[in-house]
Amino acid sequence: MHRQIVIATIGDHIENGYTIRAHCNNVRCLHNALVDLEALAARLGRDFDTMRIRPRLRCTSCGTRDCSITVSPPYPDPGCFRPKM
């Protein structure tokens, strides 16, 4: 049986190995980068709701606030997919 995990805060993301990638939506830039969740938690608190992060983002390349985020679950060790010889 699987247990249900609720990922709602910065702390939840850190504790469960999730990552957040920020994407610039300016078609002349399209910069993207992983969000440093530890630094964000230090600044906003581990209980900060991750759905409130996007409006606070600013592209570090072009300065626009037109950004989006992608949340990714933890990935297994790539070595577990190697074929057995």
C-alpha positions, 0 to 999 in steps of 0.5 A: 500500500502506498502512503499519500504525501502532501507536498505543499510547503518549501519544507515538504519539497526539501524533506521529500526530495522534490525540486523546483525549476524556474523558467523565464517566459520571455521569448528572447531569453527563456533562461531556466534554473533550479531554485535553491530551496534551502536558501529560499527556506532560510529567507521565507521559512520552511512553512512557506506555501510553494504556490506563492513562490511563482509571483515572487520570481524574477529572471536573473538574466533579463529581469522579467517577472513573467516566470513559471515553475516546474515541480519535479519528484525525486528520481531514482538512482539512474544506476538502478536502470542498468541492464544486468549482464 
